């Protein structure tokens, strides 16, 4: 029986496909090597309106994180919007308030918002430490480590990003941050007309 070139190439292709399929069957069980856990994520809990106490705690934490004068109104609007519209943030903010208020009561005898900035920073140290998020990723984390990693990711980093987009521009000497009208009050006189 004589094989033609096309028939020979067809047999080679079928053999290669068979070898590939059997090799994948052998490699399949080794694909399930455990991967390190990813960064902690928020659960899809309900949204809601943030309480006044929680908002006061979040603003105190913002001042302690930034350590510069801030305009609190847009930070408050930021936290309110996220709690009302993003799943998981309302529960995260309430848990954050309960955590830092519990530590502040235990250490200072006051609520977190009433503590001095140095005490607030000491309480927030686990959330300010970037390594807390990395540690929570590298191995199965305890509930406290996971919570502090969530606070770092969804409160501290977001506050710093908002500060960089807004109040940092004012500290640099601008009248307002990008996207807001500025400089209109400086023009008392119209520019001279060219002839």
N, C-alpha and C positions, 0 to 999 in steps of 0.2 A: 504494500500500500504506500503510495507516494503522497507526501504532505506538500501542499503548496505553501507559499510564503504567508498568505493571509490566514490560513488555518493554523500555521505554526505560531504566528503572533497572537491569534485568538487563544490558543492553548496556554501560551506564556502569560497572557493577561489574566486568564481564569486561575492559573496556578498562583500568581502573585496576589490576587484577591483572596484566595483561600488561605495563603500564608499570613496575610495581614489580619484576616478575621481571627485566625487561631492565635496569633500573637496578642491581639487585643483581649481575647478571652483570658490569656495567661496574665496579662498586665492589669486587668480589671480589678482584682482584689487589692492590688497595691496602690490603687488610686485613692483609696479611702484612708490615707494617712491623715491623722488629725492635724488640722491647721490651727495656728494660734488664734485665740478669739480676737475679733475686731474691736473697735472702740465701742464703749457702752452707748446704747441708744435709748431713747425715750419710749415708753410704752404708749400705745395709742389711747390714752385715757381721755375723758371728756374735757371740754374747754369750759371756761367760766370767767366770771368777773373777779379780779383779784381784790382781796380785802384791803382796807386802809392800813392795817398793821403789817400785812405782808409787803405792801407797797413802800411803807416807811422803812422796813427792814432792807428791801432791795435797794432803795436810794441810799441808805447808810452804807451798805456794802459797796455801792458804786463809788461813793466818796472815798471809802477806805481803799478801794482798788486803784482809783485814778490818782489820788493825792494832789489834785489840783482843783481850783474852783470850777464848778460846773453849773450849767443851767438845768435845774432838776425837771422842768416841765416836759422836755422832750424825752428824757429818760423814763419818766412816769408814763407818758403816752406809749413809749416803746414797750414797756413791760405789760401795760394794760392790753395793747393790741395782741401781743404774742400769747398772753394767757387766754384771750377771748377767741383767737383764731387758729392757733397751732396746737394740735393734739399733744398732750403730755406736758405742756409748759405750765398750765395751771397747777397741776399736781406737783410738778417739780418746784415751783415757787413756794407753794405751801409747805412742802417738805423741807425746803431750804430754810424757811423762816423757823419752823419747828426745831430744826437741827441747831442753827446758830443761836436761837433764843435759849435753847436748853443748855448749850455750852456756856453762854454768857451768864445765865442764872447760876450755874454751878460754880463758875470761876469768879464772877464779879458781883453777883447778887442783883444784877440789873438786866433789863432787856437789851438785846444786841444794839438796837438803834440808840440807846441811851449811854452806851459805853464810849470811852475815849477812842480816838482813831487808832492809837497804838494797840489797845486791847482788841479792837475789831480786826486789825491786820493779823494779830496773833491767832485769833479764832479762825480767820480765813486762810491761814497758812497752807493747809492741805489743798485748798482749791486754787491757791495762787501758784502752787508748785506744779510745773508741767510734768514732772516725773510721775505724779499721781495718775495721770491719764495713761502714761506709758506702762506703768506697773499694772494697771487694770487690764491692759491689753496683753501683756506678756504671759500672764498666768491667770487661772481662775481667781477672781477678786472676791474679797469679802463684801458684804453689803455696804459697810462704811466706805471702803475704798471705791466701790462702784459709784456710790452717791457723790463723793468728793470729785471723782472724775467727771460725773455728769455736771456738777456745779461749775467745774473748770470749763467744760466744753460749752455749756448752754447759758451760763451767766457771765463768768469772768471774761471769756474770749469775746462774747457778744458786746459786753460793756466796753471793752477796749477798742473793738472795731467801731462802735458808735462814737466813742470819744475821738478816735482818729478822723472820722468823717465830719465831726461837728466842732466841739469845744477846742480841740487842738489847733484848729485854724485861727480861732480868736486869740489863743495864747501866742501864736506866731505873729500876731499883729494885724490880722485882717479884721475888717468890721463885722463880717459874718462868714458863715461857712458856705461852700459852693452850693448853688441852687437856690439861694435866698437873695432877694434884692438888697443891694448895698450901695452906698455912696450917693444916693439921690439927695440927701439933705445937705451935702457939701456944696452943691451948686446953688449959690445965692444969686449969682449974676450969670446971664446968658453969655456964651462965648462971643468974642468980637466978630463982627461980620467982615468978610473979605470983600474988597471992592473990585 
